[in-house]
Amino acid sequence: MPNPILNSLWIIPLLPLLGSAINGLFGKAWPNKIVSSIALGSTGISFLCALEAVREFLAGGSLPFRKEFFDWIVAGNFRAGFDLQLDQLTVVMLLVVTGVGFLIHIYSTGYMAHEGGYYRFFSYLNLFMFFMLILVLAANYVLLFVGWEGVGLCSYLLIGFYFLKKSAADAGKKAFIVNRIGDFGFMLGMFLLFRSFHSLDFKTVFDAAATWQPDAMGQFGTMTVACLLLFVGATGKSAQLPLYVWLPDAMEGPTPVSALIHAATMVTAGVYVVARSHVLFTHAPTAMYVVAIVGCATAFFAATIGLVQSDIKKVLAYSTVSQLGYMFLGCGVGAFSAGIFHLMTHAFFKALLFLAAGSVIHAMGGEQDMWHMGGLSKKIKITFWTMLVATIAIAGFPPFAAFFSKDAILFSAYNSQAGGKALYTVGLLAAVLTSFYMFRLIWLTFFGEQRYDEHHVHVHESPLSMTVPLMILALLSFTGGWFAAPPLWGGKDYFSEFLSPVFGAAAETGEAAHSLELALSGVAVVAALAGLIVAWRMYSKKVERGTSTGLHKLLYDKYYVDELYLAAVVRPLVWLSTSVLWKVIDAGAIDGTVNGLAHGAQAIGDTVRHTQSGNTRSYAVWVVVGAIVVFAIIFWPVLHPALFGGVR
């Protein structure tokens, strides 16, 4: 076979599944080294297979590859098979999931070395890799939905990994329930697509959709409704307004989980689905506009909350929500390549930020409050420098990765026909806030006076198993955006060109447009610099933790959105479940009926049992009475033939 891996794509997700099964079934009795070897071996070989598959794909002319391995669901004319595909979009996602995932697995061997349930953690982590790979390799919506639900399950298991801790268990349940709300919309979208196209296969659906007349702006036709329903699922999985509330609480899970699932891979699944379904969305301008508005609003909203958070992981959590908003903004204005480009660069620098935060927490003996840190730059130098690289990258300074991807999104937003200037302005403000809260994190954590007791905290650098992945991700955070660097001096955007077979060729920019792009890039750099300067002025000197009042309290308490959901949704549902469904319907009606029948049967039995008196003469009388009744039943038709049709 000329392309052994390409023709056996199933092996890429199968390897992590085998690692998960082996560690899950037998790992409890094994030492950590064996568990680590299986977990790293399965994901590492999967990464190598992915690299070989990509090499074969490029060597074959980069033509879309698809293979039907076996039928899974067949009903009449409907077929949903285990069909996998590889195109340019899949290549990006595949390398991000396996590459970054493998680095985080390496990091986890050091971070989780002294934790209980070591085998269970790696079994869950490998299982997540399997479902995520199924999601990105699937060639139809049904198989994609298997991966979609699977990563949700693994998220629940990993967020609640410390299940004896109530806050972790509650966070896992919250993530699971909120995602089910979004998934309900996603399923309705799939049903509508099937009703319209009689298939859920990507090629069949997209080829048919391409011939449809696009809906007009403001028109809620079949395509618009289907796209909006798919986007409901995306808002849940990718933590957008109003279903973002689960992701900040998800920080209760181990830090490697935050890096892998809630920064680099799972939360980008919604962005991937929108980009994968771009043929549908481009025929639904109203849905596109909704995607852009929700993404832009989320980017700004989450950034404002991140300004005042004190937990180092919570700052990064709201940063993730905000950056996901940027990706949706790019997709919403039609810049799908830019949205996916930011997905890739974000995977590098946000995974690095979370892992570096984990290294800080490891050095501080579990402390996560930045107000109890300070002065760490000279004590954990590798962690400091790598985290600084990621901070410069996310802030948008050239030539770091996010400068290019953010610039592409903001430029596309500015040129968008529907509210482009407003979207650009809000996106730019979110960029200023991003720079501010990230450099605030740097100043509070690594600079200034020491705000912890050295007698209780022995600050130390993390082991090589943790710092080597940090250094690799720092390199990627620095160079990862260079695919799109040439346009700054009139060259090609190689990333967009690579994805052009999927999304279509990007429009050529004229000299005026190129000058505008350079000007907007300069404005973005000034915005990032403004955020840095303000953070430096406020936190570089001696700072004290003040009381939370006014606007600060509103932001610190996250606009009371959780409290609003508790009052408007959770408590009414709990009351309905307790007072109506349980006490009235379940206990009163259902249990009352069953118990009433039982009491009736008991009463009849109690009455009948009194016939058992033990008196022989009484029994003889009942035998005679019974015989007479039987005799009457048998011979009654003979004695009264007229009543029974003349029977003789």
PATI-607040 format. One record per residue: x, y, z of N, C-alpha, C in turn. Coordinates in steps of 0.001 Angstrom, whole numbers, plus 500000, padded with zeros to 6 digits. Atoms other than C-alpha are relative to their C-alpha. Layout:
% residues N
XYZXYZXYZ/...
END
This chain:
% residues 648
500844498800500000500000500000500000500874501243500000/499124498830500109501497503357498989499894500935501207/500208499108498853500023505244501952499475499201501184/500472500920498949499902502811504890499239500684501130/500686499328498899498909505324507569498739500697499496/501150499285500542496580507367505372498832499046499764/501053500990500212494676504189504500499588499299501282/500349500574498690494575503235508181499914501122501034/500117498848499092493609506555509792499465499607501371/500585500434498732491733504637512475501055499725501065/498962500336499025495057503749514092500375501207500865/499627498792499245495615507388515171499136500163501245/500782499941498754492627507512517577500019498697500798/500042501282499288492844503793518406501087499893501061/498881500141499063496241504068520116499704500629501366/500366499462498680495107506483522882498875499215500666/501073500804499413491971504343523345500561498744500654/499363501179499413494125501273523933500757500372501274/499291499547498806496304503231526374499046500250501151/501002499736498962493205504350528263499459498704500583/500566501269499538491792500817528436501000499226500853/498986500768499260495059499221529582500242500610501379/499763499358498703495742501792532306498762499953500885/501220500021499214492111501890533377499720498648500613/500299501347499510491832498111533748501080499441500916/498904500648499269495264497200535087500921500965500742/499025499040499485497030500434536073500028500139501508/500043499831498543495925500414539709501073499173500701/499016500893499377498302497548540453501424500282499528/498688499744500582501215499045538511500634501250500598/499327498761499568503859501589539535499802501106498965/500231498843500877503674505083538056500799499940498706/499162500036501204506517504405535609499347499210498875/500646500810501032504586501682533792498780500726499449/501167499233500424501420503791533726500429501126499057/499499498902500835503413506715532338500464499502498641/499481500545501256505084504547529710498864499675499042/501137500355500854501752503278528409499294501258499503/500704498769500370500105506721528460500799500814498989/499160499219500911503045508488526803500260499252498706/499741500793501200503744505633524415498832500052499029/501177500004500880500183505535523090499802501358499331/500200498670500592499928509308522591501186500397499118/498816499676500797503505509636521310499979499307498646/500072500726501272503066506930518665498854500546499152/501119499382500726499699508475517761500451501297499321/499462498769500576501500511797517195500891499698498799/499130500378501121504110510090514996499177499515498814/500881500458501081501351508378513004499306501183499331/500626498796500565499645511759512584500981500736499093/498982499357500827502893513242511278500179499251498683/499837500794501217503268510368508811498783500146499090/501209499816500802499647510738507690500021501352499292/499905498672500605500223514445507080501044499997498888/498962500080501041503418513682505156499443499326498745/500585500706501135501548511200502957498957500871499292/501012499106500557498736513713502474500647501078499130/499311498953500764501134516453501337500710499415498781/499305500633501116503129514050499169499030499598498890/500999500396500983499908513007497444499308501166499326/500578498835500658499183516534496275499001500758500840/500908499315499057497201517660499340498537499915499573/501389500205500408494008516244497860499206499437501168/500808500512498880491172515627500348499909498475499949/500030501466499911491297512014501523498850499591500900/501140500494499220488271510104502767499911498493499824/500126501452500102487778506452503598498868499521500894/501106500607499264484694504493504660500470498641500509/499450501234499438485857501768507040498917498942500231/501107500955499857482530500154507985498712500771500270/501301499407499723478821500846508237499723499912501495/500341499980498580477657501852511682498485500009500177/501453499916499931474020502919511335499463500004498568/500645500057501308471985501903508290498508499807500227/501454500078499864468230502570508159499378500555498723/500548499553501273466553502676504767501096500602499132/498996499318500818468432505196502643501048500731500831/499055499273499136470230506649505659501167499096500372/498793500718499596473789505602506364500906500927500777/498969499297499238476201506747509041501088498981500295/498932500972499848479490504933508866501165500533500801/498735499586499387482828504978510601500887500479498860/499315499402501143484151507307507918500928501097500504/499006499005499585487315509328508437500505500752498777/499506499186501108488725512136506332501215500805500448/498838499155499737491856514221506057500059501067498914/499775498874500899491997517668504495500841501031500745/499108499005499393493879520866505266499532500428501397/500515499623498683491588521803508166500251498893501016/499732501132499114491905518324509643501473499937500375/498555500039499736495691518524509331500359500937501152/499703499031498942495832521656511508499517499476501347/500569500480498741493520520206514154500712498744500484/499362501262499638495194516800514087501362500235500645/498672499726499456498678518201514693499924500747501338/500174499288498729497452520542517431499614499023501105/500494500924498975495586517782519281501077499006500414/499006501017499649498314515142519074501299500615500513/498733499382499594501320517477519366499928500649501363/500148499341498700500172519722522198499560498994501052/500445501025499055498411516758523800501147499160500522/498849500800499575501632514749523875500884500783500977/499194499182499087503551517640525489499347500096501380/500699499893498716500881517970528167500030498671500744/499841501311499347501052514228528836501366499899500683/498657500017499395504802514594529432500015500848501263/500069499091498845504209517552531747499263499344501164/500839500595498952501567515571533653500744498961500829/499257501012499237504048512850534635500740500626501175/499361499312498885505839515417536772499000500648500931/500969499261499189502848517438537947499171499073500877/500893500911499278500772514421539025500758498882500716/499180501101499489503672512320540325499616499553501403/500286500340498601502572512464543964498504500028500312/501447499970499809498810512509543419499429498585500030/500710501271500024496466509636544178499220499863498706/500748500234501225494630508018541290500787500303498747/499121499688501133497624508423538971499569499247498748/500402500814501160496510505564536703498658500471499444/501326499548500416492953506876536622500095501303499204/499812498734500688494115510344535578500454499776498562/499479500209501347496089509051532602499035499190499136/501032500703500760493299506687531608498981500982499448/500942498971500450490900509641531438500633500890498924/499330499102500937493486511792529628500140499340498626/499913500733501266494083509107526975498636499858499343/501349500129500542490335508605526591499550501311499353/500314498707500600489937512320525958500671500138498634/499288499907501282492580512157523220499278499192498924/500729500834500956490644509328521549498765500728499472/501235499352500437487351511232521483500282501277499210/499680498769500723488984514491520368500480499681498585/499523500385501324490695512714517482498852499498499127/501188500415500742487404511100516465499244501233499519/500726498776500340485822514565516495500610500680498775/499374499238501087488385516122514145500191499168498736/499803500845501176488775513106511826498683499571499365/501294500485500478485045512358511417499630500624498661/500438499527501316483593512639507912498496500199499937/501441499737499952479972512991509042499637500526501385/500420499369498749478024514775511758499717498975501096/500333501003498988476976511545513483501254499559500737/498753500422499368480526510348514114500643501170500736/499496498814499302481578513903514965499304500168501349/500763499841498758478821513941517580500434498986501054/499453500973499052480273510787519157501215500600500705/498844499339499400483556512623519676499593501193500840/500515498812499307481641515750520721499507499637501398/500524500436498695479813513910523518501093499343500834/498928500672499274482889511893524409500925500967500715/499129499026499331485054514931525125499252500680501151/500787499472498892482179516254527248500039499073501200/499908500985498923482215513042529276501366500060500673/498644499957499433485994513172529707500228501294500767/499898498734499275485744516817530721499389499863501385/500658500240498706483307515830533470500889499166500919/499166500887499187485622513046534668501267500701500486/498730499372499642488757515199534659499817501238500863/500263498855499122487242518356536169499715499507501419/500324500564498685485870516229538997500982498940500445/499004501025499648489091514216539300500184499905501513/499914500014498531489411515272542957498575499902500554/501435500112499759485910513918543550499627500084501478/500284499850498576486217513986547350499885501472500397/500092498565499779486425517786547095498685500494499401/501346499636500451482883519173546871500022500992498838/499962498988501059483824522175544742500377499378498657/499609500669501249485485519879542169498853499158499454/501136500818500437482524517490542070498890500886499429/501033499074500485480117520428541675500389500607498657/499533499416501263482262521943538905499845499002498853/500169501027501018482229518649537006498546499872499577/501434500090500323478442518431537236499525501236499239/500398498761500672478069522064536200500431499982498533/499513500081501379480211521530533104499149499029499193/500764501023500700478260518415532182498605500505499654/501374499545500207474826520014532586499943501151498993/500011498857500916475651523291530817500291499543498570/499707500507501340477154521394527903498835499223499402/501173500718500524474019519238527651498984500981499418/500914498985500533472004522425527105500411500356498571/499514499700501337474190523360524150499857498821499055/500059501183500846474237519786522858498584499713499510/501386500162500439470432519729522715499755500825498741/500106499174501195470587522607520250500760499399498836/499189500628501051473328520837518307499245498835499364/500762501130500540471172517715517961498833500469499140/501101499470500808468206519759516748500514500491498645/499393499564501261470502521308514143500299498828499087/499736501204500795471574517833513001498708499428499425/501283500528500479467944516704512760499471500841498836/500485499119501066467075519742510647500814499806498720/499168500267501176470031519086508341499598498693499335/500410501287500575468947515473507916498657500127499287/501317499797500627465369516549507184500138500732498657/499838499197501209466642518976504561500798499284498920/499087500591500984469387516907502898499976498472499989/500135501464499929468467513302503884501351499312500208/498678500552499719472056512772504965500678500882501036/499174499223499077474525513838507630501479499853499644/498633500101500506477607513100505576500474501382499550/499501498657500310479782516214505212499938500300498505/499919499712501436480358515908501474498606500131499381/501358499957500551476717515166500679499280501275500404/500693498816499492475381517958502878500578501272499391/499375498759500471477911520586501788499831500171498486/500195499892501452477624519769498063498578500447499682/501392499607500232473841520067498257499751501432500467/500212498651499457473958523214500412500590501065499084/499354499022500882476284524918497921499088500448498871/500913499653501093473465524890495357498764500755500493/501170499314499452470908526469497710500133501512499828/500024498542500018469871530071497440500269500506501415/499723499514498638471417531907500415498812500772500576/501024499209499318469012533314502987500417501471499995/499707498569499908468747537091503033500272500375501455/499743499518498643469983539041506044498662500278500689/501247499843499264467225538925508657498973498936499693/500923501077500360465564535917507016500384498734500761/499730501204499225465231532822509202499496498782499222/500310501174500792465130530134506556500604498752500616/499508501290499498466090526485506957501488500055500319/498552499959499804469818527160506576500363500851501212/499701499117498871469818530022509076499664499329501319/500414500665498758467900528054511701500948498856500326/499076501118499774470140525003511245501339500499500518/498712499447499562473291527131511616499915500560501415/500161499459498651471954528899514698499931498875501034/500075501140499077471159525531516304501375499362500187/498629500507499863474655524245515546500838500935500862/499239499022499225476022527451517022499629499951501482/500372500191498585474038526851520239500896498935500628/499082501020499506476058523664520628501409500529500147/498652499432499949479240525598519876500166500938501192/499894499088498849478458528208522561500181499224501298/499811500812498804478227525422525130501394499423500075/498694500664499992481367523550524143501141501001500061/498924499012500049483422526687523477499776501170500950/500163499059498886482136528626526513499768501444499551/500373498655500431480499531621524826498740500445500740/501209499491499381477775533873526155498776499326499360/500088499925498533475486532821527761500423498717500704/499684501312499420476830529269528322501468499868500378/498570500022499669480360530233529381500270499614501456/499810500021498542479782529783533139500705498752500511/499388501226499509481132526239533346501522500053499962/498548500086500206484678526962532159500821500576501156/499207499527498854485949529181535023499969499026501181/500083500976498911484685526605537548500800498742499690/499261501194500395486457523892535554501447500036500464/498633499897499498489727525175537008500213499179501271/499877500898498848488984522862539957500748498727499637/499262501184500432490531520095537887501500500237500057/498539499834500022494301519432537802500422500939498874/499557498999500978496247522106535888500264499422498610/499846500541501362497255519788532984498666499838499281/501338500105500588493527519254532426499580501361499449/500328498648500450493040523012532209500744500330498714/499187499693501183495843523214529648499515499239498774/500349500830501146494730520330527440498554500195499558/501412500017500349490950520367527595499432501403499906/500674498712499898490057523918528559500833501159499462/499211498936500639492664525836526566500368499622498568/499409500334501297494146523927523653499096499208499078/500700500929500896491663521368522371498482500031500143/501448500209499944488146520654523656499195501269499765/500796498779500117486930524223523949500078500615498604/499936499515501381488005524859520368499125499169499068/500828500872500837485648522120519148498865500785499353/501075499189500562482856524670518677500477500840498833/499421499214501101485103526856516549500236499096498794/499753500952501091486085523803514512498714499648499264/501268500375500635482448522844513884499479501139499128/500447498860500809481569526356512696500852500114498739/499118499916501172484612526390510415499749498835499040/500270501167500842483910522867509156498686500177499241/501321499791500617480298523916508400499924501341499280/499980498653500572481376527131506661499110500120498771/500879499947501172479433526213503522498577500337500424/501341499706499491476235526283505573499917501436500497/500041498671499388477105529461507445500085501116498961/499909498958501021478024531408504325498685500161499239/501338499884500589474467530710503106498993500533501019/500879499493498942473081532143506359500636501234500634/499328498791499487474332535738506826499500500433501372/500506499657498662472067536266509843500716499185501066/499282500855499053473676533305511593501455500451500135/498619499497499960477123534627510651500095501249500876/499998498760499218476265538000512161499833499704501482/500179500406498603475052536340515352501302499438500558/498715500568499566478316534373515563500998501116500294/499057498889499817480332537590515156499665500815501242/500402499182498850478323539530517741500250499260501305/499797500782498773478369536743520329501490499865500293/498561500123499793482110536203519800500622501291500486/499445498698499624482911539905520044499586500379501428/500495499676498662480709540406523119500671499136501052/499349500899499049482220537364524822501448500403500236/498599499586499876485763538553524099500145501175500963/499926498821499135485114541893525799499496499692501411/500625500305498713482855540582528589500950499211500901/499106500835499196485265537871529763501284500739500362/498779499241499710488252540223529504499799500948501176/500244499085498868486623542685531923500025499242501327/499985500791498762486142539921534492501430499608500363/498618500400499745489759538813534098500859501101500596/499204498868499505490963542312535112500285499926501484/499907499870498538490410541775538838500110498660500713/499933501301499336490625538028539498501344499824500702/498783500197499225493167536957542091500574498591499847/499548501371500227493351533213541374500680499944498628/499219499977501236496051532724538724499339499174498903/500668500825501001494087529958536989498684500620499539/501256499351500391490843531966537035500265501110498983/499639498979500993492578534815535191500153499353498632/499778500683501275493648532355532505498712499381499464/501283500561500442490181530784532432499182501045499261/500757498946500679488488534082531602500725500480498749/499240499682501202491295534786529167499659499020498877/500369501006500995490430531521527400498639500303499392/501334499646500490486757532496527158500100501181499036/499842498811500828487819535855525737500647499668498659/499305500340501241490215534380523163499147499133499084/500942500772500810487584531892522022499016500935499304/500853498987500621485393534922521405500644500592498761/499281499507501175488076536253519042499878499020498828/500091500996501074487987532980517102498631500037499341/501350499928500561484207533200516700499787501313499251/500079498740500720484537536848515704500574499837498599/499399500236501309486864535790512899499095499175499097/500898500840500806484507533030511729498740500765499623/501240499274500241481493535339512030500107501040498904/499823499007501076482974537918509655500539499349498729/499595500719501203483912535219507163501469499690499900/498558500268500021487611535040508037500268498663500698/499880501316499374487533531300508753501462499595500177/498574500329499893491255530881508059500634500731501178/499462499230498878492047533652510551499535499423501320/500510500605498776489798532037513163500743498725500349/499251501242499759491534528670512750501468500302500308/498618499604499713494926530401512723500135500408501463/499959499602498592494133531974516093499769498790500904/500175501245499240492923528561517290501345499311500190/498708500670499922496355527144516500500976500756500895/499046499237499187498420529964517988499559500023501460/500525500019498633496138530047521039500339498687500692/499646501293499411496794526336521575501425500030500545/498611499929499553500502527124521861500146500867501253/499694499102498879500520530161524133499079499785501198/500869500193498838497483529287526267500327498700500735/499516501211499338498672525741526915501239500327500815/498802499584499276501990527306527895499643500798501249/500393499202498832500290529811530201499462499120501110/500557500876498967498345527109532009501075499106500616/498944500863499469501339524796532308500985500793500851/499122499152499187503509527659533550499318500362501320/500735499739498753500790528552536061500054498778500903/499870501217499209500853524921537154501371499869500624/498642500022499460504611525193537591500141500970501170/500006499038498885504092528290539765499299499396501207/500757500617498904501473526475541837500809498876500632/499142501080499504503815523492542127501120500569500868/498910499373499241506620525782543296499512500586501318/500564499350498815504312527488545813499263499030500916/500623500976499116503087524257547360498492499978499922/501445500047500185499576524528545928499307501344500059/500602498665499914499002528277546389499647500523498608/500440499477501286496965529849543558499666501484500039/500337498587499863496260533349544903501235500848499698/498845499190500397498579535849543178500393501005501070/499674499056498932498370538167546183500846499347501091/499126500714499062500261535477548127501278499535499309/498784500344500738503116535326545608500929501206499998/499097498855500101505524537998544363501457499610500071/498554500197499949509256538071543667500469498628499573/499631501375500368509366534645542004500909499928498775/499275500039501270511237535653538841501419499462500143/498626500451499808514663534883540314500086498594500583/499981501311499346513618531631541990499525498880499083/500451500994500982511849529827539157500168500636498611/499652499218501187513617531343536156499418499424498711/500528500597501235512551528848533468498502500255499898/501444499746499980508918529149534491499708501457499684/500220498570500225509177532937534543500191500375498538/499701499578501364510785533346531129499025499396498985/500951500615500928508497530871529394498616500637500136/501308499365499805505408532441530937500011501428499455/499888498656500570506659535878529918499858499961498481/500132500160501452506977534657526312498528499836499628/501417500223500291503375533417526388499183501261500232/500718498756499703502198536697527937500199501025498890/499726499078501113503904538784525246499242499552498752/500700500532501170502367536473522651498511500317500053/501446499786499913498782536712523914499656501491499965/500246498555500026499110540485524333500005500542498571/500030499593501409499766540729520589501180500822499549/498799499286500448503310542061520309500685499215498882/499244500688501053505228541286517104501398499690500508/500484500944501017506769538958516092499420498729500616/500545501177499335505039536632518544498697499551499328/501028500694500775502293534249517432498686500762499894/501351499433500015499088536020518450499932501338499283/500023498733500732500123539297516819499418499795498606/500424500242501374499541537784513391498557499510499937/501359500544500059496362535844514171498973501023500464/500915498947499555494722538690516134499878501093498947/499998498957501027495719541162513456499102499605498833/500826500474501117494063539025510773498515500072500346/501406499967499581490827538789512784499493501435500069/500435498609499857490658542504513618499911500695498643/500045499410501333491449543482510027498753499537499246/501193500534500657488690541203508738498738500590500614/501162499401499340486263542577511330499805501438499530/500074498599500432487092546155510314499381500108498605/500492499970501380486297545327506680498660499302499820/501280500689500088483121543440507512498887500987499652/501075499118500440479997544884505906499000500284501112/501022499840498958477658544324508859500657500395501326/499492499520498713478791546485511787501475499812500203/498575500289499908482461546065510993500772500920500924/499250499048499173483728549232512673499715499783501487/500358500239498599481815548489515884500655498718500517/499366501265499606483070544883515976501496500200500200/498562499735499891486622546093515379500316500762501286/499735499168498820486400548702518161499906499183501278/500152500833498800485105546241520752501124498977500079/498895500955500011487688543678519673501312500634500403/498776499292499636490452546261520020500026500308501497/500076499753498558489254547219523521500291498721500782/499711501279499347489321543538524461501494499698499957/498551500204500106492940543433523225500749500829501044/499385499164498960493856546339525541499849499346501363/500264500640498709492231544570528488500811498722500157/499207501229499955493984541318527585501438500304500393/498630499618499678497374542998527675500109500420501467/499963499520498620496532544647530994499953498853500997/500134501021498952495339541595532917501111498957499937/498907500962500059498135539387531612501279500571500604/498808499417499372500897541804532588499756500268501479/500335499948498564499085542346535893500363498672500660/499644501326499478499481538591536391501510499860500146/498535500098499951503196538824535581500563500808501164/499468499158498930503824541727537978499674499417501365/500397500506498686501851540215540873500693498685500338/499439501325499740503367536756540461501518500018500106/498552500135500113506992537349539556500792501212500485/499264498800499611507896540904540596499474500547501326/500429499377498758507538543157543582500521499266501217/499544500605498757507986542206547177499415498605500189/500434501358499688507678538677548445498817500051500968/501196499964499165504179538102549886499629498610500513/500238501338499446504564534575551224501062499714501052/499107500350498896506254532980554224500937498883499560/499027500998500442509468531179553264500114498821500954/499935501105499039509233529086556416498940498942499708/501069500941500323506054527488555096500005499606498526/499977500280501437506718527621551335501444499929499527/498648500163500544509903526219549833499906500088498478/500131499770501434509936527730546337501121499272499263/499019500768500767511671525483543804499532499862498563/500328500171501407511831525063540051499460498594499768/500620501289500319509827522245538506501011499072499336/499073500948500637511507519051537218499982500139498486/499871499905501453512586518629533597498757499507499271/501207500506500652509450516651532790498951501088499856/500941498885500086507553519899533383500592501182499243/499412498807500619510020522538532169500315499815498514/499709500217501423510942520907528822498776500292499134/501184499594500782507336521100527524499777501509500003/500136498547499950507307524731528692500890500664498958/499062499388500939510360525537526596499596499742498546/500444500305501363509003523770523493498800500878499632/501170499171500259505672525606523782500372501480499897/499538498610500108507538528894524323500555500274498605/499476499856501359509347528344521034498859500096498982/501152499968500906506034527620519281499206501300500156/500713498739499769504452530690520897500716501172499340/499213498943500640507256532777519426499938499904498476/499879500178501455507450531288515927498700499566499326/501205500616500562503938529848515466499214500879499057/500756499106500870502591532940513716500728500405498738/499190499531501127505331533312511135499476499537498648/500614500403501272503256531492508496499294501185499345/500749498853500530501335534750508158500805501286500056/499177498791499910504258537145508515500252500685498660/499649499331501268505089537756504821499040501081499524/500878498925500490501919539819504102500361501386500510/499626498689499474503383542592506240500900500753499024/499168499322501004505888543281503463499587499591498579/500552500248501330503625542315500580500098498580499512/499883501398500405504218538555500594498700499237500193/501174500862499889501846535591500875499743499604501447/500410500581498725499902534436503890499949498486499786/499890501421500305501024530816503778498955499163500727/501007500759499266498554529661506407498660500055499270/501259499869500746495535531047504537500079499272498665/499829500689501278496952529694501300499886498490500190/500089501429499716497277526243502881498546499564500175/501399500337499736493620526320504003499061500377498855/500865499525501083492325527813500744499212498890499299/500847501039500603491216524430499304498743499701500815/501165500240499149488823524187502269499076501205499998/500814498796499828487638527779502684499908500871498745/499972499161501189488337529156499216501163500967500061/498845499104500072491094531457498072499665501359500594/500192498674499420491509534673500016500086501059498907/499996498913500985490826537849498132501343500724500020/498748499251500100493876539685496882499790501417500555/500114498660499426494475542891498843500790500978499153/499324498967500770495304545993496940500947500797500864/499025499178499282497865548595497902499330500788501116/500711499231498976495272550663499789499628499112501174/500383500927498937494033547626501709501224499577500804/498772500388499296497613546637502516500453501124500936/499632498861499145498321550125503862499088500076501209/500946500002498882495162549923505979500340498902500997/499654501107499112496224546559507350501219500346500845/498818499588499245499624547942508331499631501025501074/500421498984499034497946550906510018499258499370501174/500751500666498932495552548672511953500915499125500857/499016500768499232498472546451512959500723500909500990/499355499037499105500186549514514383499097500393501149/500959499665498940497036550441516303499920498861501015/500071501154499100496879546894517743501223499930500906/498781500007499178500497547133518910499941501100501055/500157498901499036499793550506520544499032499593501105/500969500463499004496779548929522280500653499038500989/499307500941499118498917546094523626500990500728500908/499040499217499222501560548594524751499297500802501092/500762499240499013498901550673526520499627499122501182/500336500915498919497754547659528504501197499678500871/498765500284499254501340546846529482500372501173500901/499582498819499229502089550416530614499095500225501204/500932499798498884498952550718532729500235498954501081/499737501056499017499645547352534393501295500272500752/498714499695499365503246548391535059499857501144500998/500176498856499107502195551730536577499238499612501267/500846500349498861499643550061538851500607498938500903/499588501172499215501467546936539977501511499808500103/498549500202499926505228547386539521500573500454501325/499524499528498702505588549211542826499337499195501106/500605500691498871504503548116546263498484500118499914/501457500009500111500862547078546080499402499242501174/500720500677498931498375546048548693498613499630499516/501324500482500393495197544094548326498937500824500718/501024499147499410492369546566548860498667499294500125/501351500537499896488718546030549619499280500134498671/500716500019501270486411545204546745498709500793500123/501193499153499959483855547949546182499646500461498593/500435499397501253481808549409543340500217499119498790/499777500709501256482849548409539843500930498807500200/499062501091499722485718546320541166499259498784500556/500766501104499408483294544220543214499100499348498960/500849500533501063480944543858540242500797499066499097/499161500827500862483797542514538114500525498780500753/499458501114499211485259540384540914498948498918500208/501099500952499824481848538778541460499389499576498670/500346500506501340481585538159537691498605500404499563/501291499427500385478548540384537151498818499239500616/501042500765499294476594538031539445499205499104499047/500695500851500969475756535847536464499643498652500621/500288501278499342476036532650538517498832500143500968/501101499772499066473741534132541152498680500177499245/501202499819500817471290535143538425499477498659499501/500409501336500436471252531619536991499428499189501165/500472500725498823470823530239540505498570500402500344/501327499504499633467804532446541167498966499744498914/500974500070501095466184532275537722499813498600499429/500073501310500641466922528709536648500116498856501007/499707501157499149468427526419539287498956499826501094/500944500137498892466187527151542274498580499681499543/501328500405500473462909527107540285499938498540499551/499999501392500429463902523780538737500080499047501186/499914500831498796464865522365542132498648499970500713/501319499955499371461531523562543577498998499154499227/500904500789500835459647522055540632500261498507500181/499648501413499835461527518786541004499589499473501361/500273500451498640461054518629544771498513500054500340/501365499782499532457599520064545378498940499405499078/501014500476500944455797518950542201500316498588499514/499686501290500603457574516103540431500205498900501037/499723501010498978458693514338543605498806499813500933/501002500152498950456138515058546321498594499767499455/501363500125500518453002515396544174499872498826499033/500162501012501046453544513207541098500596498658500417/499327501259499673456078510621542272499442499388501284/500431500544498707455234510239545961498477499944500112/501450499949499835451571511306545785499242499139499021/500784500704501011450272509923542493500519498586499736/499466501316500389452596507091541412500143499083501210/499840500830498802453654505804544839498666499787500701/501306500140499353450143506506546170499170498921499340/500761501033500714448571504331543455500540498612500304/499383501306499740451045501497543919499760499568501446/500206500342498584450816501651547717498533499720500301/501430500245499799446997501868547536499604498610499551/500281501359500464446840498701545456500559498967500966/499394500939499046449180497010547903499169499903501278/500821500011498783447076498074550909498669499296499750/501252500681500329443902496889549104500173498494499968/499729501436500051445439493516548373500227499437501399/499760500438498625446576493289551975498688499874500770/501294500042499302443063494101553236499167498804499562/500739501160500499441467491452550982500584498717500571/499354501188499437444030488927552107499702499827501471/500302500074498564443409489812555724498577499491500241/501388500458499862439654489272555220499882498518499675/500095501392500433440081485976553392500648499053500997/499291500917499099442512484579555930499143499556501181/500873500379498881439724484551558530499147498785499677/500726501235500345438059481762556556500777498771500432/499184501130499532440909479549557704499897499919501521/500283500023498549439391478840561117500577498797500717/499522501232499364440774475328561726498870499071500433/501162500804499614437199473956562278499684499031498868/500197501027501028436755470634560376498597500053499428/501369499953500495432974470927560154499793501205499075/500096498819500861433334474428558701500599499723498628/499366500350501271435710473128556050499091499094499169/500892500932500705433227470305555201498855500758499342/501087499199500560430465472845554698500475500734498752/499465499261501150432670474920552328500268499063498818/499801500974501074433540471758550354498681499695499313/501325500284500570429854470972549890499505501192499184/500421498805500722429098474580548927500757500125498678/499199499928501228431937474518546420499551498987498975/500455501038500922430746471247544918498689500403499348/501288499571500553427234472656544500500216501088498948/499725498929500960428633475773542755500557499429498709/499424500615501194430746473667540367498934499232499228/501075500783500633427772471345539686499038500932499265/500941499058500613425526474355538962500583500613498723/499365499404501187428042475881536540500005499032498831/499901500994501065428398472632534609498633499678499396/501286500494500486424739471650534362498959501095499799/500980498919500160423062475049534311499541500165498550/500478499900501384422990475229530459499018498894499614/500881501126500323421331471800530320498624500206500625/501268499813499289418713472734532893499204501162499432/500689498835500557417870476034531125500434500198498547/499555499917501405418361475452527351499560501268499300/500482498798500697416300478445526362500938501174500186/499089498889499720418815480742527954501313499874499239/498694500236500636421734479199526042499873499458498576/500133500312501433420477478830522513499597498577499713/500495501356500288418848475399522849501050498936500093/498951501008499826421956473486523912499421498796500724/500452501238499351421201469843524817501196499249500565/
END
